Amino acid sequence: MDTTLEKNFPVLAFASLLIGGMAIGFAGIFMRLSDVNPLASAFWRMALAAPCLWAWAFAVRAQDEAAGKRTGFAKALVLAGIYFAGDMALWHLSLHYTTVANATLLSNFAPIFIALWMWIAYRVRFARIFIVGMLIALVGAIMLVGPNAGGQSNGDSKLMGDFLGLSSAIFYAAYQLVVKDARNQYSTARLMAWSTTVTGLALLPFALTAPGAFWPAEATGWLPLLALALVAQIGGQTVIAYAAAHLPANLTSVSLLIQPLTAAVAAWIIFQEAIGPVQMAGGALLLWGIYLSKRGS
């Protein structure tokens, strides 16, 4: 199995990963409360987070240099930003053609693509318990989101939306792999400052031309956008980038399946969206699968 893990499992990194995944799970809630178009909300998530991340990066520059971390620019930083922009753009576009449930589910298939890539590119052999855990977690995710799937009248449009949702998972898998490698060279602060900036710049032209408002209609409209920046981007992706330096990419990806579970529970609490027995069972299976994957890593 993966030799990057130390003999003593990095509990703090794993806990940080789960916390980061739960923070990202609130992204859909904040986007739903926003009054700008979906791509604009994704752009503002980056634009509002970037100044905070750059302030952090400059504050720790001396520590980065003392620790031997890179402070210059590298292609990996651009790739991380472009891959994440592709993930967000394709996922938001898929919402125009298929259900939110389908788009959410398919975008969380990144663990399969990461496992396939590690097997093909690096000939990584996974422990049986990890594979079982990953499959159980994916089944749990399907049960969690599945009851809300379907309902599109145009079959061709739904197929296109499902394809875009699945494509977003490929981009998210690529993003996780690049962040995993780049995190060995850069501090979390500088990596996230660069990648967030590149993502925002890549999303800007699409946000400006997408149907719907680009600017919030009222001052209160900035609140959900600020929440996206502070909770999902800084509190979510940044914490995940920290954890990526201490955990194997395959375990990171499977554990991030906690996002749809968080989104379902948050929607139940905030919007009173019902959670049925099948979804409850799916959530339990998902958590069990993450636990088994952890043991298998």
Buried (B, 14 or more C-beta within 10 A) or exposed (E): BBEEBEEEBBEEBBEBBBBBBBBBBBBBBBBBBBBBBBBBBBBBBBBBBBEBBBEBBEEBBEEBEEEEBBBEEBEBBBBBBBBBBBBBBBBBBBBBBBBBBBBBBBBBBBBBBBBEBBEEEEEBEBBEBBBBBBBBBBBBBBBBBBBBBEEBEEEEEBEBBBBBBBBBBBBBBBBBBBBBBBBEBBBBBBBBBBBBBBBBBBBBEBBEEBEEBBEBEEEEBBBBBBBBBBBBBBBBBBBBBBBBBBBBBBBBBBBBBBBBBBBBBBBEEEEEBEBEEEBEEBBBBBBBBBBBBBEBB
